[in-house]
Amino acid sequence: MTLFNDRRDAGRQLAAMLGLDGNDSVVLGLSRGGVPVAFEVARMLGKPLDVFVVRKLGVPGQPEVAMGAIASGGGRAINSDIVAQLDMTDETIEEAIAEERDELARRQRMYRGWDTPAAVYGRHVILVDDGLATGASMRAALDGVRALDAGSVTIAVPVAARDTCAWFTQAADQLVCLETPEPFGGLGRWYRDFGQTSDDEVCRLLGQARAIRRSA
């Protein structure tokens, strides 16, 4: 099993596996940890980069327990098992979504400023994250780009839990995953440096990616 040095290293390895294509592609990094990975993918493939904001939905009163996620474009993924176990009502779920939707919009403004989101309609979208555990965030992101009428979607991650990886093999047009270790045991164990990605780093990398595109 490969141990990645950090997210940037994982992105370079992932780009090498994806290879070059002639598609009208755009690379979308899931916020926040997916953006450093996606930056290297976009840089090495010569594709535009944007952030796709995802917010996990915590159970009311137990925010550490995720019941799903929402994403840009109106995407959502709800963990029906958690909802059933806690006997949660539709009203409770919608209240949690409304609260996180405000934060999602705030983060989009913070990351992008006045820049418009990258066009997705009819294009090949490469959705990138730093890995997949339960896959809730990526499910919401996939739902979001489908709602925006992406032409096709590749999900690209350095590492994923095997069962989660199998689900996305069926759900996406293409899945590229470098490693599916068993037992999985958490995403951070497969990186030497898995420090939290800051909002400042996301903004900096997006600006750097725009500068690279302008000078190309």
Secondary structure, 3 states (H helix, E strand, C coil): CCCECCHHHHHHHHHHHHCCCCCCEEEEEECCCHHHHHHHHHHHHCCCEEEECEEEEEECCEEEEEEEEEEHHHEEEECHHHHHHCCCCHHHHHHHHHHHHHHHHHHHHHHHCCCCCCCCECCEEEEECCCECCCHHHHHHHHHHHHCCECEEEEEEEEECHHHHHHHHHHCCEEEEEECCCCCCCHHHHECCCCCCCHHHHHHHHHHHHHHHHHC
